[in-house]
Amino acid sequence: MAFADFTQPNPLANGVSWTARFHSFNQRKLDVYYIITLYRQEKAYKTFGARVNSYDDIAAALARVAHSGRTNIPPGVLWRGVAASSETNR
């Protein structure tokens, strides 16, 4: 299966937008992992992991996670991505 990257900024609210980069696919559970980056006025300020199910509308599911502003990956889940959210001061 191939999964898309969402490289064009998708607007949320208050000048915040998000992009998402495909990271990995858990074929056994049908989970898709992405790295979400939030932007304010075109500057990245937060990056975190997201887990969505491959049979969901992936763009809509990622938008919900981006809107929450935090990862939806439970702490006990092991994956090789961004384990916790990170703030970037640029």
C-alpha positions, 0 to 999 in steps of 0.5 A: 500500500502507498500512503500520501504525504500532505506537504501543502499547508492545511489551514486550521484556525488563528493562522495555524496550519499543518502538514503531515509526512507518512512515516510507517504502516503497521500491516497487522493492525492497519495503522498508519503513522504520520509525522505532523508539523504545525505552523504559525505564520509559515513557521514550524512550531510543533511536531508530533506523531499521529496514528490513523487507521488505513480505512479511515479518511486519512486527511480528515483523521490527520486534521482532527489530530492536528487540531488537537495539537498533540499526539494520539499515539498511546505511550505504550506503543513502540514506533520509530518516530517522534515519540513525544511532541516537540516544540521548536523555537525558530 
